[in-house]
Amino acid sequence: MEFELSREYFERLREAVSEQDEQFIRGSLDGVNSADVSSLLHELNTEESKFIINLLDPEIRADVINDLDEDIREKFLREFGASEIAEIVNHLDSDDAVDILNELPVKEREEVLAGIDNAEKEANILDLLRYDEDCAGGLMAKELIKANVNWTIDRCIEEIRRQAENVEKLFQIYVVDNEDKLIGRVSLKRIILTTNERRVADIYDQDVVSVETYMSEEEVAVLMRKYDLEAVPVVNVQGKLLGRITIDDVVDVITELAEEERQIMSGISEDVEEDDSVWMLTRARLPWLIVGILGGFISAKFIGVFEEDILRLTAIAFFIPLIQATGGNVGIQSSSIVLQSLANRSAFSDRLGKRLFKVFMVAALNGFMLAILVYGFNMITGGEMQLSIVVSAALFGVVLVSSFMGTITPLILDRFGLNPALASGPFITTTNDIVGLAIYFYTIHIFYG
């Protein structure tokens, strides 16, 4: 049954914690998913959370702490001793254990490692600690099931039973040679349906997708999505099988990348959350707000250059917001489409010239339709014909240029190793405001001399 956190239950739980009513806490949380318990802990203070955590079974306790948000977990672990954290780590897969250890100071990390009672797990964790967190080696778990290509099916089944004790989710059995190099895969179904006398070499599939330890987490996510994989094996430069990355780890990566890009597109320069300090939230928002202010200041000065023109024909000032808003919207639309292509790594599948020509055709069609719409609206509302033509012509030019900039800017940023999401935030909006004004007033000069 799905767990629902009601206000009445929450108040009763806090009362039980204050009264140290262990029977109620254990009974009410019995059978509740660890992710739901983690959500519950977000509403409690550290002391209350620790009291509840200590009442849970060791395996559930480890899953609950593993499901906590990284920032909350880092603060929460400060309340635990090295021996308590070691007990938690003992019940986690190696990749999740490394995530927790990376959040600890070096001294405490060493103490936790000394408290791990499983020598194989300790060796796996030490092996994973040497990889960066944002590469395939840092994402992988050492727990997997592999079979030697020369084994009989009978021996393979026995080995699967032995190895499966440390593997929570079984997706594929990876096939290796005598040097432990990955050469293929075989499904559990095929092993079960094959007679015991046959060998793994007779039934395994050589078509296997793998990633190298140095591959970035973004590349791993793209590959797993492309081939619809639930797990992918990780090999070193010699091709030896080292571990596997499962879909739950990749979902975490995709979520983090999406949150990062959304914040950058919104003009937030740091990874922050609502419960962060006032200073941290201010620091994350202020840089791009300053950029916006500078852009607005430049636009105001730019308009001041044409003060005499505005005084001679005040009606041209009425359409400045229209020009700026359209330019910003078109730029954001174009950059958003390019960002989607970059996420799928298809942005350069076509030649740049062909891509830009397509952008030009789309922009020309949109610009023409918007120009006709604005011209018609001006004429219906009694606007001057010549001014209506000027505004429509300027709007057409702004759509063309803004679409071009919205397309080319993220491509240039990506080529230089910068996050292309910058092109969908205040950066492209501010730039298009200034360029749009330049096109507008230049068009006025052409028509009015």
Residue pairs with C-beta under 8 A, 6 or more apart in sequence:
3 32
3 33
3 36
5 36
5 39
5 40
5 43
9 28
10 40
10 43
12 24
13 24
13 25
13 28
13 40
13 52
14 44
14 48
15 21
16 24
16 25
16 28
17 25
17 44
17 48
17 51
17 52
20 51
22 55
25 52
25 55
26 55
29 37
29 52
29 55
29 56
34 60
34 63
34 64
34 66
34 67
35 67
37 52
37 56
37 60
37 64
37 67
38 64
38 65
38 67
38 68
40 52
41 49
41 52
41 53
41 64
41 68
41 72
41 76
42 68
42 69
42 72
44 52
46 75
46 76
46 79
47 79
49 76
50 76
50 79
50 80
53 61
53 64
53 65
54 61
56 64
58 87
58 88
58 90
58 91
59 91
61 88
61 91
62 88
62 89
62 90
62 91
62 92
63 91
65 73
65 76
65 77
65 88
65 100
66 92
66 96
66 99
66 100
68 76
69 273
70 99
70 103
71 273
73 100
73 103
74 103
77 85
77 100
77 103
77 104
80 88
82 108
82 111
82 112
82 114
82 115
83 115
85 100
85 104
85 108
85 112
85 115
86 111
86 112
86 113
86 114
86 115
86 116
86 117
87 115
88 100
89 97
89 100
89 101
89 112
89 116
89 121
89 125
90 116
90 117
90 118
90 121
92 100
93 141
93 143
93 168
94 121
94 124
94 125
94 128
94 141
94 142
94 143
94 243
95 128
95 139
95 140
95 141
95 142
95 243
95 249
96 141
97 121
97 125
98 125
98 128
98 129
98 138
99 133
101 109
101 112
101 113
101 125
101 129
102 129
102 133
104 112
113 122
113 125
113 126
116 122
116 125
120 166
124 142
124 143
127 142
127 242
128 137
128 138
128 140
128 142
128 243
130 137
131 137
131 138
131 213
132 138
134 216
134 217
135 213
135 214
135 215
135 216
135 217
136 211
136 212
136 213
136 214
136 215
136 216
136 217
136 219
136 220
136 234
136 245
137 213
137 214
137 234
137 242
138 217
139 217
139 220
139 245
139 249
139 250
139 253
140 213
140 234
140 242
140 243
140 244
140 245
141 243
141 244
141 245
141 246
141 249
142 242
142 243
143 166
143 167
143 168
143 243
143 244
144 163
144 167
144 174
144 233
144 241
144 243
144 244
145 159
145 160
145 163
145 164
145 167
145 170
145 172
145 173
145 174
146 163
146 173
146 174
146 175
146 176
146 241
147 156
147 159
147 160
147 173
147 174
147 175
147 176
147 186
147 200
148 175
148 176
148 177
148 178
148 200
149 175
149 176
149 177
149 183
149 184
149 199
149 200
149 201
149 204
150 178
150 199
150 200
150 201
151 159
151 199
151 200
152 196
152 197
152 198
152 199
152 200
153 191
153 194
153 195
153 196
153 197
153 198
153 199
153 200
153 203
154 196
154 197
156 173
156 191
156 200
157 191
157 196
160 173
160 188
160 191
164 170
169 231
169 246
170 188
171 230
171 231
171 244
171 246
172 185
172 186
172 187
172 231
172 233
173 185
173 186
173 187
173 188
173 191
174 182
174 184
174 185
174 208
174 233
174 241
174 244
175 182
175 183
175 184
175 185
175 186
175 200
175 204
176 182
176 183
176 240
176 241
177 183
179 240
180 240
180 241
181 235
181 238
181 239
181 240
181 241
182 208
182 210
182 233
182 235
182 239
182 240
182 241
183 204
183 206
183 208
184 204
184 205
184 206
184 207
184 208
185 204
185 205
185 208
185 233
186 200
186 203
186 204
186 205
190 203
191 203
194 202
194 203
208 233
209 223
209 227
209 229
209 232
210 232
210 233
210 234
210 235
211 219
211 220
211 223
211 232
211 233
211 234
211 235
211 245
212 234
212 235
212 236
212 237
213 234
213 235
213 236
213 237
213 242
217 253
218 253
218 257
220 232
220 245
220 250
220 253
221 250
221 253
221 254
221 257
222 343
222 344
222 345
223 229
223 232
224 232
224 245
224 247
224 250
225 250
225 254
229 247
230 246
230 247
231 244
231 245
231 246
231 247
232 244
232 245
233 241
233 243
233 244
234 241
234 242
234 243
234 244
234 245
235 241
235 242
236 242
259 271
260 271
260 419
260 421
261 339
261 419
261 421
263 270
263 271
263 272
263 284
264 419
264 421
264 422
264 424
264 425
265 421
265 424
265 425
266 425
267 285
267 288
267 289
267 291
267 292
267 425
267 426
268 284
268 285
268 288
269 284
269 285
269 287
269 288
270 280
270 283
270 284
272 280
272 281
272 284
288 425
288 426
288 427
289 426
291 426
291 427
291 430
292 426
292 429
292 430
294 430
295 426
295 430
295 431
295 433
295 434
296 430
296 433
298 434
299 324
299 433
299 434
299 437
302 434
302 437
302 438
302 441
303 310
303 320
303 437
306 441
306 444
309 316
309 441
309 444
309 445
309 448
310 316
310 317
313 387
313 444
313 448
315 383
315 384
315 387
316 387
316 390
316 440
316 444
319 391
319 394
319 440
320 437
320 440
322 374
322 391
322 395
323 391
323 394
323 395
323 398
323 436
323 437
323 439
323 440
324 432
324 433
324 436
324 437
326 370
326 395
326 398
326 399
326 402
326 436
327 398
327 399
327 401
327 402
327 432
327 433
327 435
327 436
328 402
328 428
328 429
328 432
328 433
328 436
330 363
330 366
330 398
330 399
330 402
330 403
330 406
330 432
331 402
331 403
331 405
331 406
331 428
331 429
331 431
331 432
332 406
332 424
332 428
332 429
333 403
333 406
334 359
334 363
334 402
334 403
334 404
334 405
334 406
334 407
335 406
335 407
335 409
335 410
335 420
335 423
335 424
335 428
336 424
337 407
338 347
338 406
338 407
338 410
338 411
338 420
338 423
339 410
339 420
339 421
339 423
339 424
341 347
342 410
342 411
342 414
342 420
347 411
347 414
352 411
355 407
356 404
356 407
356 408
359 403
359 404
359 407
360 400
360 403
360 404
362 403
363 399
363 400
363 402
363 403
363 404
364 400
366 399
366 403
367 395
367 396
367 397
367 398
367 399
367 400
368 396
370 395
370 396
370 399
371 392
371 393
371 395
371 396
372 392
374 388
374 391
374 392
374 395
375 388
375 389
375 391
375 392
378 387
378 388
378 391
378 392
379 385
379 388
386 447
386 448
389 447
390 443
390 444
390 447
390 448
393 443
393 447
394 439
394 440
394 443
394 444
397 439
397 443
398 432
398 435
398 436
398 439
398 440
401 432
401 435
401 436
401 439
402 432
402 435
402 436
405 428
405 431
405 432
405 435
406 423
406 428
406 432
409 420
409 423
409 427
409 428
409 431
410 420
410 421
410 422
410 423
410 424
411 420
413 419
413 420
413 422
413 423
414 420
